[in-house]
Amino acid sequence: MSAPSITHHRLRTCGTISAPIGRDYEPMADADIPSKDRAWLDEQISYYRALAPGYDRASSPPPPAARNEQSAMLRDVLDRFAPSGHTLEIACGTGQWTTELIRQPAKTITALDSAPEMIDIAKVKIGSDPRVRFIVADVFSWSPPQRYDVVEFANFLSHVPPGSFETFWYTLAHALVPNGRVFFVDERTDVLRRSRWSGPGLPLEDRELPDGRIFRAVKVYWDPVELEARLRSLGWDISVTATGDAFYWGEGSRSRQLSGPTGLSQTSEPGAPAQIIPSDAPPPASSIPTTETLSSSFDSKTLPPGSV
């Protein structure tokens, strides 16, 4: 069996971080998101690039045991949803949910993440499954190369800034075939009791690395009822269900054609096919950013499985 392929798009510069050396990139247009959101998204990307080597250790289930049971419930729900056809996974990270997707009847799996370090780990987990193609790109500045039957993302919606929420879902609408389906899971509550920094409409959390560096990440803890209503107002028929106190999942499809956020290009066709780079291409020369130390009351408990 051939190894999964990997595609690389241009990564924007994030502070002192630059695009990895020794890779080919193709330019992409910026998404229609507010500049203040873009700044926090860039710092968020920098954080996950730096966290990648220890991400799986940091995301093991914490007590109480009920949260482990709720996490297992999410995987059961995914099995019932049964992603099929051509499937897109957004923010695949180190492949914790990609490994779940390859158990499903999906014809192909396109796994997207903005951190090449995360994808390098995911490739090892997936091994030689020829259905899987990895793409290094920021979903907020990425044009889908095709339309998909299913879009799945785990623990990512909470990282979408409120000001970019509509744009994100418009991007998903253009990534799906007619009657295409969406499946997502996320955290309902803050199990780590992180220090929070809130600006107008932009909730942030401190994220501390083992070496003491601290980043800020967008983190929105949606109420399932409110989230379902917001999606309905944007033209989606998605049911959002809580597992209990820790997580929720959503599944559904578009209920009507979206008009798109003001100023967002409304092209009817997906972007051109992406350049494929062999999976045995040399790994990137890591360029891990630094950031000024911020005061934090970070709690040292580990994260729920796959939490980001």
N, C-alpha and C positions, 0 to 999 in steps of 0.2 A: 504494500500500500504506500502511496506517496504521502509525503509530509504535508501538513497544512501550509497554505501559502500565506504570505504577509505583504500588505500594501502599506506604503508610507506616504503620508501627506505632509505638507509643510507645517511645522510647529512654530507658533509665534514665540517671540522672545518674551520671557517673563522675568523682569528684573535682571539678575545676573545670569539667568539660565539661557542657554542658546540651543539651537537645534543640534541633535546628536551628529557627530562626525561620521563620515563614511557612508551616508545614506542618500538616496535620490528622493527628491520631493517634487511635487507639482503645486503651483499656486492655487489658492482657493479664495473666493470672495468672502468678506466679513459678513456675519449674520447681522440682522437688524436688532441689536440689543443695546441698551443704554451703556454709555462709556463707564459709568460708575460700576455697573454690573460686570463689565469686561475686566476691570481691574481686580475685583474679588475673584472672578473665575480664573484669572491668570495665577493668582496666589494659591488658589485651590489646586490647580494643576501642579504647581511647583511642590506643594505639600505631598501629593500622592506620588510624584516621581521620587521624592526623597524617601517616602515611607515604604516603597515597593519591597525592598529586601525583607522587611519585618512585618509586612501587612498580614500574612496568614497567621502569624503568631499573635498579632494584636487583635484579630477578629474571632478568636475562639469564644464559645458561649460563656457568659458570666452566670452566676447564680441569680435568681433562684432557678430550680429545675423546670419550673413552669415555662420559662423563656425558651429552654431547649425544646420543650414539647411544642411550643408555638412555632419555632423555627422548622421543626419536622413537619408541622401541618402545612407550611408554605410549600414544601417540596411535594407533598401529597396533592395540593391544589394544582401545582404545575403539571403533575402527571395527569390529572383529570382534564386540564386545559389542553394538553397534548399538542404542543407546537408542531406544525407540519408545513410542508412546502418550503419556500425560501424564507429563512428566519434571520432577522437582524437583532443582535444583542448590543445595546448601548451601554457603555461604561462596563466592559467585561472585567476590568481589573486583572487579578491574577488567575481568573478562570474558575472561581468557585461555583458560579452558576453556569458557565460554559460546560463544565463537566456534567451538569444536570441536563443541559440541552442535548448533548450527544446521545443521551438515553432515549430521546424522543424521536418521533417519526419525521423529523425535519429532513428535507431533501438537501439543503445547504444551510450553513450557519455562517453569517458574517458577523464577526465579533469586533466591535469598535472600542477603542480607548485612547485617551489623549496622552497617556504615559507609556512610552516604549518600554520602560523598565518593567511595568506591570505585564505587558504583553509577552515579553521574553519569558517570564515565569509561567504565564498561561500556556504558551506553546509547549513547554516541557510536560505539563499536565495532560494536554490533549494528545500529544504523541503524533501518530501517523494517520489520524482520521482525515481522509481526503475531502470530506464535506465542509471542513472548517477553513475559513479565510479570515485572517486578522487584518485590521486596518488601524494604523496609527493616525488619529485625527481628532480634533475637537469638534464635537457634534454641533456646537454653535456656529461653526464656520466650515461646514461640510455639506456638500451636495450629494445626496444618495446616488450611486452609480446605476441603480435599478430600483424597481419597486418590489416590495416584500409582502409575503402572505401574513407574516407575524412580526411584530416588534416587541421585544422583551427587554426590561431593564430592572435591576435589583438595587435598591438602596441608592438610587440616583435622583429621583424626583425631588427629594428633600434638599438636594444641592442646587436646584434650579432657582435663581433669584426671582422673587415675585414679579419684578419688572420685565422678566424674560419668559414668564410662564406661557403666555399666549404664543409667542414666537416658537417656543419649543414644541408645543402641540401642533402648530401649523407645519413645522418641519416633519413631524411624525405623519401628518396627513398626507404629505407629498411623498413620503417614503413607502406608503402602503398601497397595495392594489385595491380596487373597489371591493368592499366587504372584507378587507383585511382586518386582522385582529391584533389587539394590544394586551399584554400581560405585564404587570409590574408588582413589586413588593417593596416595602420600606418600613422604617421605624416609626412607630406612633408616639413614643415618648423618649425622653433623654435619659437613658439608663446610666450615663456616666456623670451626670450633674456637672457638665462642663461650665466654665466661665463663659457667659454670653455677653456679646457686645451688639446692641441693636441700634441701627440708624433708622431713618424714616423708611419703612417698608422693606428693610433689609436685615433680617436676623443673622447674626454671625456667632461662631463659636471658636474658642481657642483650641488648637490641635498641637500637642507637644510631642516631639520626637524623642527617642531615647537619649540622644546627645544633648537635649535641653533646648534645641531650637523650637520656636513657637510660631505657628502660622495661624491665620484665620480662615475659616471655611464657612460658606453659606450653609445654613441648616434650618429647614422649615419643617416643623412637626405638624403635618396636616391632620385635622379632624376628618375622619372618613366621610361623615355626612356632608361637611362643607366642601370637601374635595369633589365628591360626586356631583354636587350641585354646580360647582364651578365648571367642571368638565361638560356638564349638560348644557350650560350657557354657551359653551364654545362649539357645540355641535357634536358632542360625543355621547354615545350610549354606553356608559361604563359603570358597572356596579363596583363599589368599594366596600370591602368587608374587613372588619377587625378580627384578628386572631384572639385577642384578649387585650392586655394592657400594653404589649410591647410592639406588635407589628400590625400591618394591614396589607391586603392585596387588592388589586384592581384588574378587571378583565372586561373586554367589550370591543366595540368598533365605532366607526363614525355613524352618526345618525343623519347627517346632512353634510353637504359640501361646505368647507370653510372658506370664508372670503379672504382671510389672511390679515395679519396686523398691518396697520398703516405704514406705507413706505417699504414693505417687504416685497421683493420680487416674486411675482406669482406665475412663474413659468409652469407650463403644463407637463413638461417632460423632465425626468431626472437627469442628473449630470452625466458627463461622459464617463465611460469605463475607466476605472483607476488603473494605474501602472502596477503590475505585479512584480514583486521582488522575491527571489528564491528564499525559502525558509532557512537555508543554510548560510544566508548573508551574515557577515560578521556583526556581533552585537555592538550597540552604540558605546562610544566613549562617554561615560556618564558625566554630566555637568550639573551637579546638585547645587541648588541655590542656597544662599544664606539669607536670613532675615533678622531684623533687630529683635532682641528679646523683649517680650511683653509680659507684664505681670499676669499670673494665671493661678486659678485654684483647681487645676486639672486633677481629676480623680484617677487613680492608677488601675482601676478595674479594667478588665479586658472588654472588647466590644462584642455585640451579638454577631452571629455568623454572617460574614459578608457585609457588615455595616461599614459605611464609608463617610 
